[in-house]
Amino acid sequence: MKIRWRALASTILLCVFAFGTAGAAESPAPAVGAGGEAPPIELHQPDGKLFRLSECLSSSKAVVVSMWGIRCGACLDEMKHLNVLHGRYREKGVTFVGVNVDGIDAATLAQFLGSMPVRPEYPVVADPAMSVVDSYRMTAVPLTFLIDPKGAILSRHEGFQEGDEKILESEIRKMVGP
């Protein structure tokens, strides 16, 4: 019950964050996007291993970072396509990582992964403190970035609709070839 309550509270918090507050006097900070530098990511995977974006960048031709939520239908739709792209491009030096943005820890994420209708076939990490959500100025889920080996963000994709995976694949091909 406690896990469900935390997940519900996280989902509500994410919705409030995503849609902002009505009548806010300040304009929001600009989104992190193409041409910018990717903020660091250091988060734990469900198996307890620490994932560091900096280590992936030094050993990859490109990195795809997808921020997703457990109860997000569009996230699960995108995940199916990211699984296909991961299978197609991992041997070509493209690293995929999913950042769960439900505000749960890695152990709780591990419990949810076992019951998900679509499971990521690439590494996932938990962001319990919502640090990546903040540093990447998340405005929608899913939110997916393509990052080059120097840490430059090449593209930012907000939300997901069928066909978006073709755009991402085209961008990946520009980095590593067909």
N, C-alpha and C positions, 0 to 999 in steps of 0.2 A: 504494500500500500504506500509505503514511504517513497519507493522508487517512482510509482505512478504520480504521486503528488509533486515530486521534484521535477519530473518530466513535464507535467502540466504547467507548473510554475515557470519552467524554462521556456516552454513554448509561448506562453503569454508574454514573458519578458522579451523574447525574440520578436514577437509581433509588435510590441510597443516600440522596441528599438527600430524595427524595420520601417514602421509608418510614422515615427516621430511623434512629437506632441503638437497638437493644433495650436496655432497662434504664437509659436515660438518667435521671439524677437530676433534672435541671431540666425544667420544662415548657417547651414551645416558645413563642416569641413569638407573640402573637396575629396572625392573618392580616390582611392589609390588605383591607378590605371596604367594603360599602355604608356611606355616611356619613363615611368617611375621606377624606383628601386623597390624590390620585394622586401618587406620587413622580415626580420628573422622569425623562424618558427622553431621552437624547441618544446616538444610535447611528448607525452608517453603514449605508446601503443598499448593495446589490451594485454599483450604478453609482458608488459613492464619495460620493454626496451625504449630508450629515449630516441626519438626521431629529431634530427637536426637538418633543417633545410640547407644550411651551409655545406654539410657533408654531401648531400645529394647533388648540389650544384657543381661541386668539384669533380664529381664522377659521372655526370650525365650530360647529354647533348641538349636536353630540355627537361623541364619539370612541369607537370600539370598538377596544380593544387585545386582541389574541389572542396568547397565548404558546403556541408549538407546537414539536414536534420532527419531524425528517425521517422517522424510522422509527416514528412514532406513528400507528397506524391510526385511532384516534378523532380525532386532530388533522386527518388528511386528510379524514375524514368531515365534520368541522365546517367545514373549509376550503371544501368544495363549497357548503355552505349560506351561508357568509360571502360567497362570490363572488356568490351570488344577491342577498343583502341589500345588498352593496356596489353592485351594478348598480341596485338599486331605490331606494337612499337617498342615493347620492353627490350627485345633483343637488339634494337637499333639505338639503344641508349636513352630512351625516354622513361623517366621515372614518374609514376603517378602516386599521389597521396591524397587521402580524403581526411578532411578535418571536420569532426563532428562538433556542431555548434549548439548542442542542447544543454551545455553547461554541466554535463555529467563527467565523472571521473572515468579513468580507463577500465577499472574493474566493472563498473556499471555498464559501460559501453560493451564490454565483452559479453555480458548477459543478454543485452538487446540484440547483438549481432546474430546470435544463434536462432533467434525467432523472426528475423526479418525476411520478407518475401523475396527480396533481392539482396544479395550480400556482395560487398566489394571484393574483388579478386586481387586487389592491390592493398598496400599498407594503409591503415587508418590510425588516426590519433584522436585523443579526447582533448577538448579545450575547456576544462572545468572553470577556469577563471575568466573565460571569454577574452583572453588577451589577443588572440588572433582576430577575433571578431572586431575588436577595437582597433588594432594596428592596421588592418586592411580596410577599415571603415565599411564594414559589411552593410549593404542596403537591401539585399534580396537573397533568397535561397532558392535553388543552389546558386553559388557564386564561384566561378571557376576562372583560374588564371593560368596562362602559359608563360613560363619564365625561362630565360636563356641562362647558360652556364655562368655568366657574369652577374646574375641576379637582377637583370633588367626585366621588367614586366613587358611582354610582347602583346598580350591581349587580356581583356577582362570580359567575362560573359556573365550577365545577370539573368537569373531565371533559366528555364529550359523549355523549348518546344521541339517537337520532332523536326529534324533537319539541322538543328544547331550543331549536332555532332559532326556533320559534314564540314561545317565552317571550321571547327576546332581541328579536324583531321587535316584540312587543307593547310592550316597554320603549322601543324606539326610537320607535314611533308616539306614545307619550306625550310624547316630546320634540319631535317634528317634524310630527306628523300623519300620516295615511295616505299 
